[in-house]
Amino acid sequence: MRLILQRKGASLTVRSPYATTRCYEWNPRVLEVEVCDAQDIGYLLAEHGQLLDTDPPITLGWAGHDQDVSVTEELLSGEVTIPPGAPVQVTSAQEAELIKRRHWDPVPPTVTYEHGVRKLLVSRDMGMGDMLMLMPALRELKRQCPEIAITLSTHDAWHGMLEGQRGIHRIISMNGAYEYRPYDQHVNLVHWVEWAEGRYDRHRVDLFGSRLGLKSVPDKTVHIPLTRGERSAAKAAFAGLPRPIVGVALRGSTNARSYPLPMVLDFCQQLHAHGMTAALIDGAQQDHLELPAGSIRMCGTHTPRELAASVSAMDCMVAPDTGLVHIAAAVGIPIVALATGIPAELRWSAYKDVRVVDLVAKYGCEPCFDGPGCRPDGIGSESLTEWAPPCCKSLPPAELLEIVAEVVH
């Protein structure tokens, strides 16, 4: 086991009745202690990444964690005194189960900013929603460490949308991140939340924050700082269309987050029948579609920032767990959000004016990735656009229309 202990005073002493201890302090604040199966205690030399004794460690805690961790005489028999709620990283599902039984919380390790870090590089190139949810964490980091200049490396398509975000010094391409020398430290968030070990019972913003070394991110709101001219131009583009204008983005990044396509078109038709305009935002999949009367096609000609400006001129957004929910929240319009596999409180709890429709609770099944029958097994790829899990099929278009009408009127 490797314990990374926060030093509370001028020195830190680790005692064991079974072994003599040796000390190598590579950080003035932190000491890493290896507890090996050979009933000895060794230390990890951080600058060389070399373990002085035996096997690869299980990590309990991390550098910079400010909760005191003590070592008891029963250390080598597996009893380690860690206060309840202390973060713990594990290396296998079996270890995670053991940790849970001891009321510890397995989470990924955080970053410790050493003295002298002034130029920080953060890399992330995932979807629109995740990029917007990263912003509150970077904003909080800048608030706590105003001396750090944060450079964000991300996909070129997101640069315009993220322009003007507080806390970011500059934005560069992913290729620009290959050259590390201009930076004191690099935090790689590419696929980090998706592949990291640990529980996912925390808000995505807090997961990003933990990797950035933050205990929490109190302000999880998102913003896209559009100019007055951008908003006015978007509003002018909708001139003459029947109001309310409802953004319809019911096809998510995966089929498990998607409303069935025939039901999407039925919903658009019902909006028109009730005097509303459906602004269909469905990416390339809608190119071949014949849209219902009174509907307009929004994707294909907009950059993400232009799309955000258009959304700002709408009266409501209807979407499952997709980037359009976060864009709508960032530009300040009402939202009807369909929750499927990820609990709504872990995604949208900080957003105002969100009406959540919990499809999993409505259908009475497990989340999509656990429940039987929620995978399109045996369906050919050409039919995937028609497929949706049972929970997404459980909400009739007429019922969705009633919810939207309550929000916009």
N, C-alpha and C positions, 0 to 999 in steps of 0.2 A: 504494500500500500504506500502511496506517496501522499503525505500530508503537507500542504503548503500553508504555513501558519503566519498570521499577521503578528508582527512584533509590536507589543504594546508599550514597552519601555525602552530603556537603553540596551537591554539584552534579552535574549530568549533562551531558556534552558529546557531541553527535552530529556526526560529521565526514563530509563527502563531497567528493571532488576535483572534482565537477561543479557544485556549487552552494554558495551561501552560505546559512547556516542562520539562522533567526530563532526566538526562544524565547518561548513564552507558557506559563507554569506556572500552571495553574488549581488544582492540588492540591499541597500541600507535599511529597507523596511520589511523585507520578506525573507524567510528561511524555508527551503524545501527539504523535507525529511523523508528518506526512504525507509519503510519498514518491510524487510525482506523475509521470505519463508525460511531462510537460514537462521532465523532468530538473531538477526543483527540489524543495525540501523546504518544506512549509508546515505549519501547525498548526491543530488543531481547537479552537475556542473553546467549551468545554463549556457555559458558561452561556448561550450563544446558539445552540449547535448549528450553527454556521456554519463551513464549510470555506473557508480563505483561498485555496486554489489548486485548480483544475481538477476532476478526476473523482471520483465516489464511490469510497471506498477498499475494499480488501480488508483485513480485520483479521487480524493475526497477533499473538496474545497479548491481554492485557487489563489494565486498571488493577488494581493490587494484586497481580499475579502476582509471586512472590518469586524466580523463577529469572532470573538475569542474562541479558539479551538484548543482544548487541552488533551493531554495524553495520559492515560491511567496505567496502573501496574498490569492491568489485564490486556494491554495493547496487543501483545503478540498472540493472544488467544482469540483475537478478532473483536474484542470489545474496545471501541474507540469512543471517547466522550465528545460527541458533537451535539450542540444544542439543537432542539427540534426546530425545523425550518431552515437550518443551515444548508446552503447549496451543495450539491454533491454531483460529481461527474462519474459515470460508470462506463465500462467497456463492453458489456454484453447484457442481453435481456435477463439472464439469470441473476447477474449482479444487481440489476435495477430492481428486480422483485425482492431481493434481500434488503436492499436499501429502503424500499417502500415499507417493508414490514417493520423496519426500525424507525419509521416516521421521518426519514430524511427525504429530501426532494432532489431527484437527479435532474440536473440542468447542465447545459454546455458551459464551458469556461469563458470568462470574460477577458477583456484586454486590460492590462495595467499600463497606464501612461507613465513612463519614466521621466525623471527630471530632465528638462531640456528639449522635450518634444514640442516643436513649433509648427512643423509642416506635416500634416496627416493626410494620407491617401486612403479613401474608402471606395471599394469597388462593389457594384451591384448592377445587374443588367436584366432583371426579371420583368414581370408585367407592370402595367400602369399603376394598378392598385398598390402593389408592393413598393413601387418607387415613391408613391405619395405617402405611404405609411412609414417609410424610412425618414421622411423629412422631420417629423416631430422629435425623433431620436437625435438627429444631427443638430437640430435647433437647441435641444436641452444640453447636449454635449458642449456646444458653443457657449451657452449661458454659464455652464459650470467652469469651462476652461476657455475664457475669452482670448487667451494668448495663442491658442492653436488655430492655424489657418487650415480649413478643411477643403480638400480637393475631392470632388466626387467623380469617379470614373464609371460611365454608364453607356448604354446603347445610344447611338447618335439620335435616334428618333425621339428620345425623351428630353433632349437638351432644351428645346424651346419650351416645353411644358414646365420644366423645372426652373426656368429663368427667373431670377429675382427672389428665390427662396432665401429666407433669413437663415444665417448660420453657414452658408456655403460660400467659400472664397471664389472658387471657379469650378467649371464642369468640363471634363475632357472625355475623349472617346475611350472605349475599352482598350484599343491598341495603344493609346497613350499611357496606359498603366504598366506597360512592359518595362519602362524605364523608371526604376525606383530611386535612383540616386538623388533626385531633388527633394526626397521626402525623408523625414526622420522615422516614420512608422507607417505600416500598411495594414489595413483591416480588410480582409477579403470576405465579402458577404454573398458572393455568387453561389447560389444553391445552399447557402449556409443553413438557413432555417429549415429548408426542405430535408436536408440530410443529417442535421445535427441529432445527436442522441439526447433523450430526455423527454419529459412531459411537455405537452403542448396545451396546458390549461392556463396559459397566459395570453394576453393580448399580443398581436403580432408586433405592435410598436414596442412593447416591453421586451419581446424577444430580441428585436434589433438593438434595443437599448442595453440589454445585458451583454451582448457581444461587444458593444462599445464601452463597456465598463461602467454603465449607469445602474444604480440600484432600481430606479423607476423613472418613468417619463410621465410626470403629472399632466401635462398638456398634450393630449393626443389628437387635437384638431388638425385638419389639413387645409391648406390654402393654395390657390393658384392666383398669383397677383396679376390679374388681367388689367389692362389699361381701360380708361373710360372709352377710348376710341374703339377698342376691340369689342367691348360690350355693346356699344351703339351700333356698330356694323352688323353684329350678329342679330340684334333685334330688328334692324332694317331688312335683313334677308328673309325674315318671317312675316313681313308686312303683307296684309291681305289674307293670311291664312286664318281659319276659324280658331279661336281660343276656347279652352285651354289647349296648348300644344304639349303633348305627352311624349317624352323620350321612351322608346321601347327597345331595350337591349336585353332580350330574354334568352339569348344564346350565349352561354358562358364559354370559358376556355376549354372546358371538358364537357362531355355529354352529361356527366353526373351533376353538372350545375346548369343544365339547359332545360327550358320549357319546350315541349314538343313543337316542332315547326308548324304543323297544321293548326295547333292551338294559338300560336303567335299570330298567324294570319287572321284567324277568327277573332282574336282580341282586337287587332287593328281595325277590322271591319266594324266591330261593335263600338269602338271609340268614335268612328265616323258617324255611325247611326245615331249617336247621342251628341252630335255637334262638336266633337273634338277632333284634333289633328294628331295622327300617330306619326312620329318621326322615328323611323325604323333604323336602328343602329345594329347591324348584324354582320359587319365585315364582308369578306369576299363571298360568303355563302349566299348573300342575298342578290348577287348580280343577275342570276338567272330567273329570279322570282318575278312573277307578275303581281305587283303590289295591289292590295285592295284599294278601292276608291277612297280618296281623302287622306291617303298616306303619302309620306315623302321619304325618299331614300337619303340617308345621311353619311354613310361611309364610302370610302374609296377616293374621295377628293379632298379630304381634310387632313392636315397634320394634327397630332395630338393636341397642340395648343389651340388650333382653330376649332377642333371638336369641342374643347373645353369652353371656348367662347360661345359656340352655338348652344351648348347645354345651358349656359348661364341665361340664355334668352328663352328657355322653355319654362313651362309651369310646373312640371313634375317629371321625375325619372322613375321608370319601372325596370328593375334589373335583379338578377340573382347575384351571387357572390362574384362580381366582376369588377374590373377597373372603373366602370361607369358609375357605380355606387360612390366610389371615392372621389371621382371627378365631380359628380353632382354635389357632394358634401363640400368639396373644395371651392365651388363657385356659389354655394348658398341657395340651392333650390330644394323643394320638398322631394322626398324619396319614398317609394314603396319597394322594399328590399325583400327578396325571397330567400330565406335561409334554408340550406340543405345540409351538407355534411359537416360544416364548421359552425359551431354555435355563434349566434349573432353578437353576443357580448364580447367575443374575442376579436371582432372585426369592426363593428360600427358603434360600440357603446358610447364613444365620445362625440358622435355626430348629433346635431340638432335636427329636428324635423324629419325623423326617419320612422316610417311605419313598417315594422317587421312582420312578415308573414312566415311563420315557422312551419315549413312544409313537412319536416320530419315529424314534429309533434302532431301535426294535423293528420298525417298518414298513419302514425302509430308504429313506426318501424325504427330500426337502428339507422345510424348514418350510412350513407351510400356505400362507403368502403367496407362496411361490416355486414350489412344485411344480405341475406340470400336473395337471389333474383334481381339484384341491382347492377348486374354487369351484363353487357350485351354479348354473352357467350354464344358463339355460333352465328352471329350476325355478320354478314359480309361488309367490308369497309364501305361499299357503295351505299349501304343502307344506314350508316351511322348517323347521318344528319336527321333521320326520321326517328331515331331511338332516344328515349329519355327514361330515367328511373321512375318507379311507381310514385314516389313522393312528388315529383315534378308534374306527373299527370293528374295528381289528386285535386288540383285547383282548377275548376272550370273557368273559362274565359269570362263568363257572366259574373261569377263571384269576384274575380280579379277586377272587373270593371266597377263593381259596387265599391270596392276598397279605394280605387283611384278616384272615383267621383267624390267620396267623402274627403279625400285629401285636397283636391283642387277646388272644391266649392265651399 
